[in-house]
Amino acid sequence: MKAASVKDVADRAGVSVGTVSNVLNNPDRVAERTRERVQSAIADLGFVRNDAARQLRAGHSRTIGLVVLDAANPFYAALARGAEAEAARHEFSLLLASSLQDADREARYIDLFEEQRVQGLLLSPVGETSARVADLAAHGVSTVLVDRDAEAETYGSVSVDDVHGGRAAVEHLLASGRRRIAFMAAETELRQVADRWRGAQDAVARAAAAGTADASIELIEAESLTTLGGRAAALSLFERDPGDIPDAVFCANDLLATGALQAFIIDGRYTVPDDVALVGYDDIEFASSAIVPLTTVRRPAEELGRTAVRMLLGETPSAHTVFRPELIARASSGH
């Protein structure tokens, strides 16, 4: 029979893992009625903590938890690589989890890492940071948001100015003479995607206000931020009349751009970049070696991970670090 865990006790008592931890280690912090409910759950389940678990809850674990939106995305894989390298330099281990952009799954991993008593948590949150994340500090778990700016001072953050990145991508297209621009994206409620869209729109609005370009921009929604999502969204463009095909497509990430490039090659009626310029975002490893090398907006993925670990361990003077992305011009936009 499987031994009961702290999470089992929390579920039976209807409380958080942190509350169970407080009952076990700091009972004075917990209301008497709640404490009795947890103790009853411990007795019912026959929960017994061993010495290793006790050391973890005491904060002796030399581990750091990292929860990213999608570990299969090369950008987050590179971010994790940087975080792992920096953690190893300080003789810490890194535990990696992927929320798959699911808030419930994210919450379960946060609970799990707290149960494992990690020294700190690096989190790329699905939505707005919750009270659950803010409470971690009270339980002795430091938190740094990764690839997102912090809305509160209770935790640090390492992020990228994606508004600037979106603006730079579209300014590049406008400077290249493109005027009918499409922004291809999915999950536009994600802060990173929303910021890129805002920057793209801002570039068109600024050009109009300055009288330098009479351009338009539209949103093309893909089913997902994946290569398959980009391919399907681009193929749907070919159902339009030729005059309605955009002359530039700015994609919210390089996976979408890779799929869009595949679609143009498969269809064959329009070429990149002669007919349609294509710009991605992230500068994943594949971007430079695509059949038509991708123009993209580079985010320093590994440096984000390394900086987040240093911030978590108190090695950086700033509680909030914002990187400025860089446009990398290649053949897909005519360069």
C-alpha positions as CSV (number, residue, x, y, z in Angstrom):
1,M,0.0,0.0,0.0
2,K,1.3,3.4,-0.9
3,A,2.3,5.6,2.0
4,A,0.3,8.7,2.5
5,S,1.9,12.0,1.5
6,V,1.6,15.5,2.8
7,K,-0.6,16.3,-0.2
8,D,-2.9,13.4,0.7
9,V,-3.3,14.9,4.2
10,A,-4.0,18.3,2.7
11,D,-6.7,16.9,0.4
12,R,-8.3,14.9,3.2
13,A,-8.4,18.0,5.5
14,G,-9.4,20.4,2.7
15,V,-6.4,22.7,3.3
16,S,-3.3,23.6,1.4
17,V,0.0,21.8,1.6
18,G,1.5,24.8,3.3
19,T,-1.1,24.6,6.1
20,V,-0.2,20.9,6.7
21,S,3.4,22.0,6.8
22,N,2.6,24.6,9.4
23,V,0.7,22.1,11.5
24,L,3.7,19.8,11.4
25,N,6.4,22.4,12.0
26,N,4.8,25.7,13.2
27,P,1.4,24.7,14.8
28,D,1.0,28.0,16.6
29,R,0.5,29.6,13.2
30,V,-2.7,27.6,12.5
31,A,-6.1,28.1,14.0
32,E,-7.1,25.4,16.5
33,R,-10.1,24.1,14.5
34,T,-8.0,23.8,11.3
35,R,-5.1,22.2,13.3
36,E,-7.5,19.6,14.7
37,R,-8.8,18.8,11.2
38,V,-5.3,18.3,9.9
39,Q,-4.4,16.1,12.8
40,S,-7.5,14.1,12.3
41,A,-6.5,13.5,8.6
42,I,-3.0,12.5,9.7
43,A,-4.5,9.9,12.0
44,D,-7.0,8.6,9.5
45,L,-4.4,8.2,6.8
46,G,-1.6,6.9,9.1
47,F,0.7,9.5,7.8
48,V,4.3,9.2,9.1
49,R,7.0,11.6,8.1
50,N,10.5,10.3,7.7
51,D,13.8,12.0,8.5
52,A,14.4,12.9,4.8
53,A,11.0,14.6,4.5
54,R,11.6,16.4,7.8
55,Q,14.9,17.8,6.4
56,L,13.1,19.0,3.2
57,R,10.4,20.8,5.2
58,A,13.2,22.4,7.3
59,G,14.5,24.0,4.2
60,H,17.6,21.7,3.7
61,S,16.8,20.7,0.1
62,R,19.3,22.1,-2.4
63,T,16.8,22.1,-5.2
64,I,15.1,24.9,-7.2
65,G,11.7,24.4,-9.0
66,L,11.1,25.8,-12.4
67,V,7.6,25.8,-14.0
68,V,7.4,26.9,-17.6
69,L,4.5,27.3,-20.0
70,D,5.6,24.6,-22.3
71,A,8.9,22.6,-21.9
72,A,8.5,21.4,-25.5
73,N,8.9,24.9,-26.9
74,P,12.6,25.4,-27.7
75,F,12.6,28.8,-26.1
76,Y,11.7,27.4,-22.7
77,A,14.1,24.5,-23.2
78,A,16.9,27.0,-23.7
79,L,15.7,29.0,-20.7
80,A,15.7,25.8,-18.5
81,R,19.2,25.0,-19.8
82,G,20.5,28.4,-18.6
83,A,18.8,28.0,-15.3
84,E,20.1,24.5,-14.8
85,A,23.7,25.6,-15.6
86,E,23.5,28.5,-13.1
87,A,21.9,26.3,-10.4
88,A,24.7,23.7,-10.9
89,R,27.3,26.4,-10.5
90,H,25.9,27.0,-7.0
91,E,25.6,23.2,-6.3
92,F,21.8,23.2,-6.6
93,S,19.6,20.8,-8.6
94,L,16.8,22.1,-10.9
95,L,13.4,20.4,-11.0
96,L,11.6,21.2,-14.3
97,A,7.8,21.1,-14.8
98,S,5.5,22.2,-17.7
99,S,2.1,23.8,-16.9
100,L,1.0,23.4,-20.6
101,Q,-0.7,26.7,-20.0
102,D,-3.1,25.1,-17.6
103,A,-3.7,27.1,-14.4
104,D,-4.8,24.0,-12.4
105,R,-1.8,22.0,-13.6
106,E,0.4,25.0,-12.6
107,A,-1.1,25.1,-9.1
108,R,-0.5,21.3,-8.6
109,Y,3.2,21.8,-9.5
110,I,3.5,24.7,-7.1
111,D,2.0,22.5,-4.3
112,L,4.4,19.7,-5.3
113,F,7.5,21.9,-5.2
114,E,6.4,23.3,-1.8
115,E,5.9,19.8,-0.5
116,Q,9.5,19.0,-1.7
117,R,10.6,22.1,0.1
118,V,12.6,23.6,-2.7
119,Q,14.8,26.5,-1.9
120,G,13.0,28.7,-4.4
121,L,10.6,28.7,-7.3
122,L,11.0,30.1,-10.8
123,L,7.7,30.5,-12.5
124,S,6.5,31.5,-15.9
125,P,2.8,32.0,-14.9
126,V,-0.2,31.1,-17.0
127,G,-2.3,34.1,-16.0
128,E,-2.2,36.8,-13.4
129,T,-0.1,35.7,-10.5
130,S,-2.3,34.3,-7.8
131,A,-2.5,34.8,-4.1
132,R,-1.1,31.2,-3.9
133,V,2.1,32.4,-5.4
134,A,2.3,35.4,-3.1
135,D,1.8,33.2,-0.1
136,L,4.9,31.1,-0.9
137,A,7.1,33.8,0.6
138,A,5.3,33.4,3.9
139,H,6.1,29.7,3.8
140,G,9.8,30.3,3.2
141,V,9.8,29.7,-0.5
142,S,11.3,32.6,-2.5
143,T,9.7,33.1,-6.0
144,V,11.0,34.8,-9.1
145,L,8.7,35.3,-12.1
146,V,10.4,34.3,-15.4
147,D,9.5,35.8,-18.8
148,R,7.0,38.0,-17.0
149,D,7.2,41.2,-15.0
150,A,6.0,41.1,-11.4
151,E,2.8,42.9,-10.4
152,A,3.9,43.1,-6.7
153,E,7.1,43.6,-4.8
154,T,6.7,40.3,-2.9
155,Y,8.7,38.5,-5.5
156,G,11.3,39.3,-8.2
157,S,11.0,39.1,-11.9
158,V,13.1,38.6,-15.0
159,S,11.3,39.6,-18.2
160,V,11.6,40.8,-21.8
161,D,10.1,44.0,-23.2
162,D,7.8,42.3,-25.6
163,V,6.0,45.6,-26.5
164,H,9.3,46.8,-27.9
165,G,9.9,43.5,-29.6
166,G,6.6,43.6,-31.4
167,R,7.2,47.2,-32.4
168,A,10.7,46.5,-33.7
169,A,9.4,43.6,-35.9
170,V,6.7,45.7,-37.6
171,E,9.0,48.7,-38.0
172,H,11.4,46.5,-39.8
173,L,8.6,45.3,-42.1
174,L,7.4,48.9,-42.8
175,A,11.0,50.0,-43.5
176,S,11.2,47.1,-46.1
177,G,8.1,48.5,-47.9
178,R,5.5,46.1,-46.6
179,R,2.1,47.6,-46.0
180,R,-0.5,44.8,-45.6
181,I,0.7,43.2,-42.4
182,A,-0.8,40.3,-40.5
183,F,0.0,39.3,-36.9
184,M,-0.3,35.6,-36.5
185,A,-0.9,34.4,-32.9
186,A,-2.7,32.1,-30.6
187,E,-3.6,32.4,-26.9
188,T,-3.7,36.1,-27.1
189,E,-4.6,36.4,-23.5
190,L,-1.1,35.4,-22.6
191,R,0.8,38.5,-21.5
192,Q,3.7,37.9,-23.8
193,V,1.6,37.5,-26.8
194,A,-0.7,40.4,-25.9
195,D,2.4,42.7,-25.5
196,R,3.8,41.7,-28.9
197,W,0.4,42.4,-30.6
198,R,0.3,45.8,-28.8
199,G,3.8,46.7,-30.0
200,A,2.9,45.7,-33.5
201,Q,-0.2,47.9,-33.6
202,D,1.8,50.7,-32.1
203,A,4.3,50.6,-34.9
204,V,1.6,50.9,-37.5
205,A,-0.1,53.8,-35.6
206,R,3.2,55.6,-35.2
207,A,3.9,55.3,-38.9
208,A,0.5,56.7,-39.8
209,A,0.8,59.6,-37.3
210,A,4.2,60.5,-38.8
211,G,2.9,60.2,-42.4
212,T,5.7,57.7,-43.2
213,A,3.5,54.7,-44.2
214,D,-0.1,54.1,-45.0
215,A,-0.2,50.6,-43.6
216,S,-2.8,48.2,-42.1
217,I,-2.4,45.3,-39.6
218,E,-4.8,42.5,-38.9
219,L,-4.8,39.6,-36.4
220,I,-4.8,36.0,-37.7
221,E,-5.6,33.6,-35.0
222,A,-4.0,30.2,-35.0
223,E,-5.2,27.2,-32.9
224,S,-1.9,27.0,-31.0
225,L,1.5,28.5,-30.7
226,T,3.0,25.5,-32.6
227,T,4.4,24.7,-36.0
228,L,1.2,22.8,-36.9
229,G,-0.8,25.8,-35.7
230,G,1.2,28.2,-37.9
231,R,0.9,25.9,-40.9
232,A,-2.9,25.6,-40.7
233,A,-3.3,29.4,-40.1
234,A,-1.1,30.2,-43.1
235,L,-2.9,27.7,-45.4
236,S,-6.2,29.4,-44.5
237,L,-4.8,32.6,-46.1
238,F,-4.7,31.0,-49.5
239,E,-8.5,30.7,-49.5
240,R,-8.6,34.5,-49.9
241,D,-8.6,36.5,-53.1
242,P,-5.0,37.3,-54.2
243,G,-5.5,41.0,-53.5
244,D,-6.4,40.2,-49.8
245,I,-3.2,38.2,-49.1
246,P,-1.0,40.2,-46.7
247,D,2.5,41.1,-48.0
248,A,4.0,40.4,-44.5
249,V,3.3,38.1,-41.6
250,F,4.7,38.7,-38.2
251,C,4.3,35.6,-36.0
252,A,4.1,35.6,-32.3
253,N,6.8,32.9,-32.1
254,D,9.3,31.1,-34.3
255,L,7.2,27.9,-34.2
256,L,4.3,29.6,-35.8
257,A,6.7,31.2,-38.3
258,T,8.2,27.8,-39.1
259,G,4.7,26.4,-39.8
260,A,3.8,29.4,-41.9
261,L,7.0,28.9,-44.0
262,Q,6.0,25.3,-44.6
263,A,2.6,26.3,-45.7
264,F,4.0,28.8,-48.3
265,I,6.3,26.1,-49.6
266,I,3.5,23.5,-49.8
267,D,1.1,25.8,-51.6
268,G,3.6,27.2,-53.9
269,R,1.7,30.1,-55.2
270,Y,3.4,32.7,-53.1
271,T,7.1,32.8,-52.1
272,V,8.9,34.0,-49.0
273,P,10.1,36.8,-49.1
274,D,9.3,37.9,-52.7
275,D,5.5,37.9,-52.2
276,V,5.2,37.7,-48.4
277,A,7.8,38.7,-45.8
278,L,7.9,36.5,-42.7
279,V,9.1,37.5,-39.2
280,G,9.2,35.2,-36.2
281,Y,9.9,35.8,-32.5
282,D,12.4,34.1,-30.0
283,D,15.3,33.2,-32.3
284,I,15.2,29.5,-31.5
285,E,18.1,27.4,-32.8
286,F,16.2,26.3,-35.9
287,A,15.4,29.9,-37.1
288,S,18.8,30.4,-38.7
289,S,18.9,27.1,-40.4
290,A,15.4,27.0,-41.9
291,I,15.2,26.5,-45.7
292,V,14.6,30.2,-45.8
293,P,16.4,31.6,-42.7
294,L,13.9,33.4,-40.5
295,T,14.1,37.0,-39.6
296,T,13.1,37.0,-35.9
297,V,13.2,38.9,-32.7
298,R,15.8,37.4,-30.4
299,R,15.1,37.0,-26.7
300,P,18.1,35.9,-24.5
301,A,16.5,32.6,-23.3
302,E,19.5,31.1,-21.5
303,E,20.4,34.5,-19.9
304,L,16.8,34.8,-18.6
305,G,17.2,31.4,-16.9
306,R,20.7,32.2,-15.5
307,T,19.6,35.7,-14.2
308,A,16.5,34.3,-12.6
309,V,18.6,31.8,-10.6
310,R,21.1,34.5,-9.5
311,M,18.2,36.7,-8.4
312,L,16.6,33.8,-6.5
313,L,19.9,33.3,-4.6
314,G,20.4,37.0,-3.9
315,E,23.3,37.5,-6.3
316,T,21.7,40.4,-8.3
317,P,21.2,43.9,-6.8
318,S,17.9,44.4,-8.7
319,A,14.6,42.7,-7.9
320,H,13.4,43.2,-11.4
321,T,15.4,42.8,-14.6
322,V,14.0,43.6,-18.1
323,F,15.8,42.6,-21.2
324,R,15.4,44.4,-24.5
325,P,14.9,42.0,-27.4
326,E,16.9,42.4,-30.7
327,L,15.7,42.1,-34.2
328,I,17.8,39.6,-36.3
329,A,17.2,40.2,-40.0
330,R,17.6,37.2,-42.3
331,A,16.3,36.1,-45.7
332,S,12.6,35.6,-44.8
333,S,12.1,39.3,-44.8
334,G,14.3,40.0,-47.8
335,H,17.6,40.5,-46.0
